[in-house]
Amino acid sequence: MKRWGKWLAVWLAVLLVVSGISLPARAETPSADQRLDATLKHYVAELRENPETRGMLVGYEVVSLDRSRTLSALREHNTFVPGSTVKLLLAAAAVDRWSADTKIPTEVWLDGTLSSGGVFRGNVWLKGYGDPSLDEKQLRKLAKALADQGIRKVEGNIGVDDRYFDRVRLGTSWVWDDEPYPISAQIGALSVDQNTVRVQVTPGRHTGQAPRVTVTPAPEYVQVINRAQTVEGDQQQLTITRTRAKNEIVITGTIGEDHTGVTVRRTVEEPDVFTGWVFKEQLNRVGIRFSSSTRVVSGELPSSAKCISQTLSPTVDRLLQRTIKTGDNFYAEMLLKRLGATEKGVGSAEAGIEAIQTFAARVGVDIDFRQVDGSGLSRQDVVAPHHLIQLLTAMDKHPARERFWSFLPVAGVDGTLKDRMTGTPAEKNVRAKTGGEFGLTGITTSRSGERLAFAVLIRGTKEKALSKAFQDRIAVAATTYPDLPDPGELPPEDAYLLTERLNPLLDAEPYRGVVSGVMVESLDRGDVLYERNGPALLTPASNAKLFTSAAALGLLGPDDRLHTRLFRTGPIQNGVLHGDLILQGGGDPTLATEGALRVQEGPTIHQMVNDIQAAGIKRVTGSVIVDTTAFTDDVYGRGWSWDDENEYYQPQITALSINRGTVRLDYLPGGQVGDPIRLSLTPQTRYVRVINTAVTGPAGSENTLSISRDRGTNTIRVSGSLPLDFQGDYTRVPVENPHLYTGELLREQLENAGVAFNQPSSAQAGTVPQEAELIRDYPSPPMSEIVRYMNKNSDNFYAEMLLRVLGLQKEGVGTAQAGVEAVNDYLRQLNLNFQADLVDGSGLSREDQLSAEELVQLLSTVSRSPVAAPFTDSLPVAGVDGTLQSRMRNTAAANNLRAKTGSLTDVSALSGYVHTKDGERLVFSMIMNGYTAGSLRQLQDRIGVMLAEFQRGE
């Protein structure tokens, strides 16, 4: 009977097929791998539906270490800012090259003679080799070793030698506003207490008094400026910071008389000299005295010196454990440079990264990523989830596997995971390196006993807690595998009219590391023609200027003008001004000297000199005062890079600034080989000092010219070589305190015109007193012209000045933050509710986050507003002008596409308008972030031309 039943079933099936009749397919139960994959993709899909996480973009990969199989992946080849997870690359290379018991020495040397009475005549030297753990206790041991030699007094100096590393103290693209804090301490081969001092602030004895301040160690090394005040109560509102490029601790705010006190750590400049001061303090404590002329000097240990003693760090594995478990940036950077020194012979971050890449390539990790530091503090680091998975897979097969795994924090147990994933299957199971809001990478053992590795990286985080919660969700799901329910079908992806045309361009192999946010919409029909990662919050670079310029035109008006005012105090008698000249800034970016640095028809110093002479002034008993109080004291934007301070595109921002805060240096080779190069400074001013050691090299030789400014000063150094046949060029260099520069130029040009000053002092900062009389008001060109220059040339200085003007005029405070509030107010007026996170006006900051969707909405809405004409006119035109002058020439986009460009390392953007072949108006935005071997500009140009050639129905 069973046999007949089987044949009957076969016969019926054949009959149904022949008849064209089909039975409903039986749904297959998804496998465990499929359930995990679907579960994780559902988690990602949910992000877009939640307004609080809509801008987050996720890339991840989960693999089975036991089966060498990928279980789930999404955007695994796209590169993301990894944060602290990049430390895994350093740790892996370190355990590969260094034995577990490796220790790092710090040595004390003597170069001189010791008398029978215990007087040492000569120099005491400290030499460092990159121990990140060196502290006062270890220096005390070295000091005691000298005392044990019978030394009671030193008649000489304390020499400090940190030449084992280079002299670059901060990492590539670290931000200037992090510098006072331990997270961004300076790096040197000879460093103590992680190059920080402890600052303790306690209330004064009575209200109204300054609080008491104690600095340890080496209080003489830093200057304390205490502007705080003791008040009633037990609360405190103190700000304790360090002045950029100075060992100056500034304390402001209030502390209650009943408060117990505040203790913080703040960083110092020049680690080697600081260590020398701390060592001197320890020498004093063991009874060694110094002559009054003793100094701490930085230099190279002489060959005549003799090593007396050394102290050793803990084992390298203990150092790496701290680096990874607690995410210690200082330890990471010190170990990176030491890796460069031991493996490549150069104690630099670049050499350390070269050593990491050599290791990575050897163990099978693709090296198509960018690493610029060891800690992940830089947002120029970009890594893909797949790179991290390759690393974990390689380390799982490495002889030092257990050493490497032991460094990772354990969920719910220790390190940076101590308080995460508690009460879940991941607790005490997941081992992973955290990266703050940027990601989580590690291993876990699933419920089936299978070992899984995972890497999650995230862009566009608005709330760190939400990002970390998502990371934990992935780790918990991997740990719960295979006991996961079937989450059901994913919603289908939207198909757009341009999908088949744009996807192949964006998916091309050279761009696999790039995260692209792209959106194209019809202004005429209102439909979306294409969208990829439209809501994703990405780094926009100069596309941020679109928000600044739209708000400036919309809130201030196209005809608005900014004002610089010239005042005097005191009477004018017989050609003598018995008082001061006062120049008050109002944020005009067009103020300039006559000549090459004047880019618009704004006010000039020459006009001011003429007006002062026309007022009958031939002599001034006072001085030139500059009033820049319209803006606050922060001269750089939030998140700007310290190492771009020499670049023309990152000048300081003050309410009174001339020549966009820069001087110009034109340079040519000398007359023959070996001659100094020829330099020309514009304007000619004593405000800057130029030291030229550059020479002329043979024709055809390498151009090694370097032009830099000593940090925190106005000393410009020109070095290197120019080939004899070099045709000449120029650069602009920012100045320190551009408001004082402006005042000094006014004073110098007055003196050149024959106006004398009784006081020899330079220009000074001050304010306009009530009794001052206006000599003249100098208006800028209209706002429409200012915005046009800004966008056509992508001028960061203009954008930052305008942002602060917006803050001043609309929020009452001349700050970038107030300016951003004004921009947000303008967006609300346009009925736009954005997730955008802007921190500056230019897009220089990598902390800016915008989406292609938001840029399209802005461009679309402004195109229908009263300022549509001046706004659109401000955008560069493809193949015609501005930053698009040389792009898309001789194509359908030329003299058609208008768009704002944007560019940073591994960031490129293009957003604007274009007419299609049949005249339809489109608005588009392309924001591209990540490492690529291809040209993002070429990709954008291809898309721009394709849009210009597009015609519906083709």
Beta strands, then each sheet from edge to edge (+ up, - down):
strand 1: 57-64
strand 2: 69-74
strand 3: 105-114
strand 4: 119-128
strand 5: 153-155
strand 6: 158-161
strand 7: 196-202
strand 8: 212-216
strand 9: 223-226
strand 10: 229-231
strand 11: 236-242
strand 12: 248-256
strand 13: 262-267
strand 14: 289-290
strand 15: 296-298
strand 16: 306-312
strand 17: 431-434
strand 18: 439-445
strand 19: 451-459
strand 20: 515-522
strand 21: 528-532
strand 22: 563-568
strand 23: 572-573
strand 24: 576-577
strand 25: 581-584
strand 26: 619-620
strand 27: 624-627
strand 28: 662-668
strand 29: 678-682
strand 30: 689-692
strand 31: 695-697
strand 32: 706-709
strand 33: 715-719
strand 34: 721-723
strand 35: 729-734
strand 36: 756-757
strand 37: 764-765
strand 38: 773-779
strand 39: 898-904
strand 40: 907-915
strand 41: 921-929
sheet 1: 2+ 1- 19+ 18- 17+
sheet 2: 14+ 5+ 4+ 3- 16+
sheet 3: 14+ 5+ 4+ 6+ 15+
sheet 4: 8+ 7- 13+
sheet 5: 9+ 12+ 10+
sheet 6: 9+ 12+ 11-
sheet 7: 21+ 20- 41+ 40- 39+
sheet 8: 37+ 27+ 25+ 22- 38+
sheet 9: 23+ 24- 26- 36-
sheet 10: 29+ 28- 35+
sheet 11: 30+ 33+ 32-
sheet 12: 31+ 34+
end
